């Protein structure tokens, strides 16, 4: 079995996920996330401002969804659903790039 890439989510012994695309050396960074990208039933914590800087589409989606209370999760954070054509791997690779990680791609 191959090891996950450093930017992929890893299940910790306590059952929580550690998101490799977020800075690992900053305490509380994940708690500062104000939104989730939702793909294939999985929620990926993100900073909507960071996404907005990197993507006009995600910026527009965020602005549009903020006006709809049905887009908020139980924790009050915005949930940004992505199309079924987007895979979990696509999202983790995109987030790794957005957050400054440069993953090596296999061809």
N, C-alpha and C positions, 0 to 999 in steps of 0.2 A: 504494500500500500504506500502510495506516495505521500510525502509531507505536504501540508497546506502551505501555500505561499505566505510570506510574512504579512501581507496585507489582507488576507482572508480572515473571516471571523473564526475564533477558536473557542470551543466549549471548555470552560474551566472546571476544576474539580467540584466547586460549589454549585454547579449547574448554570452559572451565568455565562453569557457570551462576552468575549473580549473582541472588540472590533479593531483589527490591525491597521485599518486606514486612519484611525484617529491617533493623534500623538500619544505615545505610551508613557512619556516622561512627565506628563502634566496631570496632577491630581485634579479630579473634578471636571475634566474636559468633557466627558460624555454627558454629565449632568447639565452642562451649559447648552446642550443641543436643544433646539426649540421645535424640531419637526422630525418626521420619519419619512423616508422613502419606503413605500410598500410594494413588494414584488413577490409573487408566488406565495403569498401569505406571511412573508417574513418582513419585519420592520427593521430598517437601518437608521439609527440616530444620525441626524445631520444638523448643521447650522444653516437655516434658510438664507441668511445673508451670504454665506460662502457659496452656496449653490447659485444664488442670483448673480454673483459676480462672474461665474464661469459659464452660465447658460441662460440665454434670453428665454428659452422655452420654460425652464424650471422657474425662472423669476416670474414669468406671467402666470404659470400654474399656481405658484405660491400666493401671489396677489389675489387671483380669482378665488382660490380656496379659502383664504382668510375671511372672506365675506360670507362664508357658509358654515354655520355652527355644526352642521352634520359632518364636516371634515375634521373635526377635533376628536382625538381619541379620549379614552377614559381619564388619561392623565392631563388633559387639556392641551396637549401638543398637536400640532397640525400633522395630518397624515396625507401624504402626497402619493396617490396610487399611480403605478406605472402600468403600461400596456402589457398584455400577455406575451408580446413579441420580445420583451426585455427579460433576460434571464438573471438569476441571482449572481452568476459569475460576471455578467455585463455590469451590473450595479457595483459589485465590489471592485472591479477594475476601474470603473469611472471614478468612484469615490477615492480610491488610492491615488489616482492622478490629481483629482481636485485638491486633496489634502497634502499633496507634495511628495507622495511616494512614487517612485518610478519602477514599477514591476517589470521584471524580465518576462517577455512573452515567448511562449513555445510555439514553434511553427510546425 
